[in-house]
Amino acid sequence: MASASAAQIGAIHVISKRIGLGEDERRALMVAATGKRSARDLTSGEAITVIDRLKVLQGDGAAPKGAPGLDGIYAPKLRALWLSGWHLGVVRDRTDRALLSFLERQTGLSHTRFLRDSADASRVIEALKAWLSREAGVEWPARGTVLDTKAAVFRAQQARLAALGCARHPDIANPTEETLDAAIRADGKRLRHALKGR
């Protein structure tokens, strides 16, 4: 498939800047939408997906399929953590609706679009991380990249599988975000299956 055009890459950056997304938030949104962190690595189709999501945040597009109305600058980070919980066998309902219920319990806010205060966002993010640490043994890096965070989720997932008597995933040489995402998704299925059998 064709790579993203210069015009598409430009649009991603322009819309991101217009709606106030910083580099980390923009990259988190791209990872959530496509599994890729850099606009230069996107295919043309993936760029369209990212642009559509940005337009929803901007308020001039329909919610993308599979992401019904979950928007706001903190939504990609919250969704990534929520799905990590799903792949760790802690979150029982992976839907955005369940995530919004969690958000409301933590902050009183009914939707991520209302989550604008960094202190509120931090409270929800830290509550999610604490839950995954407590229930799944995730040891979050004090400071780190997205790759470091994914590696922490992967290690916790492997420990849970081993504790259930399941085979661990083969070591990943020179892991990337994409290889870790694929392994976490595949082993999430195995882990949820093993937990059902308990």
N, C-alpha and C positions, 0 to 999 in steps of 0.2 A: 504494500500500500504506500502511496505517496507520503512524503514527509510534510509536516506542517509548513505552510508558506510563510514568507516573511510578513505578509499582511496579517495572517492569523496570529503569529507570535506577537506582532505589534499590538493587535487588538487585546490579547490576553494581558499584556502589560499596561495598556492604556486603561482598560476597564478596571483592572485591579487597583491601579492608582486612584482612579476616580471614586471608587467606593471605599478607599482607605485601607485596603489590604496591604500589609507589609510583606516583605519577601517570605518570611516563614509561613504566614497564613496563606499566601498564594501557592507556595510549594505544597503545603498540607492539603489544600483544595485539589491541586493537580494529582497528588498521590491518591486521595480518596476517589477521584473520578477515573483515573487511568492507571495508577500504580507507578507513575513516572514523576520525577521531581523537577525536571527541566523542560521548559517549553520547546527547546531545540530538539529534544528526543521524541516529541509527540509525532504521531502520524496525522494526516489531515483530518481523519475522522475523530481522533482523540482530541485534537484542537477544537473541533466543533463542539464536542461534549463539554470541554472546559469552558469555552465561551458561553455556551448555553447556561451552565451553572453560574457563571459570573453575572450573566444578564438577569437571572432570577434574583441574585443578591442585590443587583442594581434596581430591581423592581420593574423590569420590562420584558419578562419572559415567563413562560409556564414552568412549573416545577419539573425537573427532569424525571424520567421514569426511574423508579426505585429510590427516589429521594423526595418524597412528597412534602414539599414545603419546609424542609429543614434548612434554614438559612441563617445568616448572620456571620460575623467574622470568626466566632469561636466554634461554629458548627462543624467544620472539618476535623478539628482536634477532638471534639467530644465524640463525633461519630467514630473516629479512629480508635479511641479508647474503648468505646462501647463494643465495637466489633472485636477488639482484642479480648475483651471479657467473654464474648461469645465463643471465640476460638479457644479460650482457656477453660470453657465449660462452666463458667461462673454466671454469666448472663444467660437467662433462660429464654428470653424473647429478644431477638436481634433487631426488631423493627424500630423505626424512628419514633413511633408512638410510645413505645416503652421507654426510650431514651428521654422523651419529653416528660413523661411521668416522673422519671428520676430527677430531671432538672427542676420540676415544679416542687418536688419534696425538699430539694436542697435550697432553693432560692425563693419559692413562691411565684416565680415567673412561669407562665404557661407555654412559652415558646422561645427557641434560640434567637429569634429575631429581636427579642426584647433584652437579650443578654448583651449589654453594652459596657457595663461597668467591669473593669478588669478584676476588681476584688471579688465580685460575684462569680465571674468566670473562673478565677483561681480557686474559689471554694468548691465549685462543682468538679473541676479537673482534679484537684487534690483529693476530694471525696472518692472519685472514681479510682484513682491510683491507689489510695489506701485500701479500698475494697479488694482490688485485684492483688495487692500485696498480701492482705490478710487471708483471702480465700484461695489464692493460687500461688502464693510465694514469689510474686514478681519482685525482683530487686532493681528498682528504677535507678538509672544513672543519675548522679547528683547534677551533673551538667553533661549534656551530650548531644549528639546529632540524632536525627530521625533513625538512622541506621543503628545507633547504640540502643535506642528505645525498642526497636523491633527485635534486636538481638536479646534484650532482656525478656521480652515476651516469649520468644522462641525457647530460651533456656528454661523458663518456668514451665512452659508447655511440655518440654521433654521430661522434666522432673516429675510432672503429674502423670505422664504416660508411664514412666518407669515405676512409679509407686503403685500403679494399677496392674503392673505385670505386662505391659505392652512394650513392644520393641521400640527403641528410640530411633529417631530419624538419623540417617547417616550424617557424619560431619559434613558441613558445607565449607569447602575450600574457598577462601576469598569471598565471603558472602556480600551480596548487594541487597539493596532494598527489595528488588524484584524477586531474587531467589528466596529471601526470607519470607516475603509475602506469600509466595507459592507454597513454601513448606508449612507455614503457619496455617494457611487455609486447609491444606491436605490433612495435616495432623489434627486440626480442629475437628474435622469429621470423625477421625479415629477416636479422639478423646471423648467427644460427645457420645459416640456409640458405646465406648467402654463404660462411661458413667451411667448410661441407661441400663446396662447389664448388672449394675451393682445391687 
